[in-house]
């Protein structure tokens, strides 16, 4: 972020320098949120991903970009805004043609992340059935609140991400190119749907895993699972 009309004590400062100085101001405040930081990894700053378009392609970027943020030291990160933070995507859009499934799936991805933040108010754009699904996603996020805060404390002490790449958590088990599932802390493997479908493939590390429905799986294998719109699949090692 570059402020053209703001003077700087360093005459030769370039845009990233301005971004860094602005971020450092946030260190003096308990509550902060930034959309752009520079060399501030490991600091107590909330970092929100850059604005995303209202599109399935953008939904598919949430997990890999959250993983990247954590590996760069920005553990306390919010995956943009539910439905897309680029408000221009919603200008002039016909409410009746709004893809409600996209809003729901976006909310479900946020539910198992460190933070949730809405772009469009769900009660203004969703029908009662889909609004209830989103409400359940918010309730799930609240249920995981204590667990997420536990790993926020871990991140502050060790620098380890809250949202972790599968290869980071389970090295040399074939997860190098995984982009659509992740570990939330050490205990939960999260595999939400990131496109307009009602099923997905999940690859489980070695061990015995229990899913959100109580079903048991043998690890080290791939599974095709049904994911109706009201489900957020996650697994815990037994």
N, C-alpha and C positions, 0 to 999 in steps of 0.2 A: 504494500500500500504506500503510495507516494503523495505527499501533501505539497502541491506546487507552491502554495502561498505561505508556507510555514518556514520561518528562518531556522537555521541550525547552527549550533556553536562550532560545528566543523564545516567550513566553507566547501570542502571537497566531498561532503557526504553524498552517497548515492542512495537510490530508493531503498535498498535493503538495510542501509544504516538507519534511515528514518524508521523503518519497521522495527528494527531492534530496539531503538530508543523508546519508541511508543510502547513496546511490550514490557520494557523494564519498569515503566510507570505502574503497570499492573501488579508488580511485586509488592507494592506498598499497600495493597488492598486485599482483604480476605475474599472478596467476591469479584471475579473478573471473567471475561470471555473474549477470546481473540479469534479472528478468522485468518490471520496471517502473523506468523512469528519468524524470527530469524536468529539462529544460534541460541535458542532458549530452551532446548531440550533438557529435561530433568528439573525444570523450574516449576513452582506451584502456580501454573497458569492453565486455565481451561482453553483448549484449542478446538475450534469448530472447523470441520472440513470446509473447503471452499464451496460456494453456492453450486448446487446441482440443478440441472434442468428437470422438469416434470417429464420423465421418460423412463422406460425400462432399462435402457442403457445406463442411465445415471444410477438407478437402483443397484445395478450390477457392480458399480464401482465402490459402493459403501464398504463392503468387507475388505477388499484389498487395500483401499486407502486408509482404513482404520488400522489395519495391520502395519502398514508402512509408517503411520504416525507413531505408533507405539515403539517400533524399532528405532525410530529417530529420537526417542526420548520424550515424546509428547503423550504421556499415558492418560492424562485426564482430558480425553477428547470426545467430542460429540459428533456423530456422523451426519453433519449438516442438519437440515430440517426435514421432518417427515413430509414426503410428497415432493420435496425439492425446494431449496432455499432461494432459487432464482425467481423472484416474484414476477418478473416479466413473462415467465412461462404461463402465468395464470391470467394475464391481462386479456380481456375480451373472450375468455374461454366460456363456452356454453356449459352451464352446470349440468344439464341433462346428458351431455356427452363426456363428462369427466370420467376417467377410468377409476372407478372406486376400488377395484382390485389392486391397482398400483398403490393407492394410498394405504390400504390395509397391509400389503406386504411390506411396504416401507416402514410402517409402524411396528410390524413384528420384528424386523431387523433391529430397529432401535431398542426394542424392549429388552434385548439381551446384550445391550451395550452399556457403557458407563453412564450415558445420559440420553434422555429423550427430549426432543424439542419440536414443536409443531410449526409448520409454515401456514397452512390453511386450517382454520378451525374445523375439526372433524364433524361437529354437529351442524355445520353450515353446508357441508358438501356430501355427506354420507346418508344413505337411507338407514332406518332403524336397525336392520339386521347387521349391516357392516359397521355401524357405529358401536354396536354391542361387542363385536369382535375386537375393534380397536380398544374399547374400554377394558376388555380382558387382557389385552397386551400391556396396557398401562398397569393393570393390577399385577401382572406377572413381574413387571419391572420393579414394582414396589416390594414384592415378595423377595426379590433378589437384592434388595437394597443393602441389607447388612452384609451380604456376601461381597457385593461390589465394593462397598466401603472397606472391607477387609483387604481387598487386593489393591485398593487405592493407597492404603497404608503400606502395603508391601512395596508398591512402586516407589513411594517416597523414600523408603529405606534402601532399596536394592537397585532401583532403576528398571526392574522388569516390567514389561507391558501388562496391562490388564487384559487387553485383547491380544491374543497370541497366535502367531502363525502355526499351523499344524506341524511344520518341519521343525520349528523352534521347540515345540513341546515334545515331539516324537521324532527325533532325527533318524535318518536312514531307514525310514519305513515307507518311502515313496510319496511323501507329501510335498515335495519341493514346489511343484506347480499348482498346488491347491489354492483356489481363489474364492470358493463359495462356502467354506466352513471354517471354523476357528475354535480355539479354546478360550473360554472365559475363565481367567484364572487357571488354576491347576485341575479343577474338578469337572468342569462342564464342557463338553463338545457341543457346539451349537451349529445347526445346519438348516437355516431358514431357506425359504424359496425366494429366489432373486429374479424370477421372470414370471411370465403369465402362464403358469402351469400348475397342476395339482399333484405333481409327483416330482421326485428328484432322486439322484444317486448319492448315497452317503458312503464314504470310505472310513472304516473304523480302525484305529490302531490295535495292536495286539492286546489281548485281555478279554474279559467279559464285560459287556456294556448293557446298561438298562436305560431304555428311552423314557420319554415323558409320559408314555401310556403304560409303563410298567413291563414292556416286552423286553426279553433278554436276547442279546446278540453275541455271537462269537466274533471277536476282533480279528484283524488281519485280513478282512474281506470287504467287498463292496456289496451294498444292498440297494435295491430300488424300493423306495418307500412311498406310500400314499400320503399326500399332504393337502387335505382339503383346506379351504380358505381360512378356517378357524383354528388351524394347528400351527404351532411353532415347534419343530422337532429339536430336541436336545437330548443328550446322552450323558450318563455318569458311569465311570468305571466302578465295577462292583468291588 
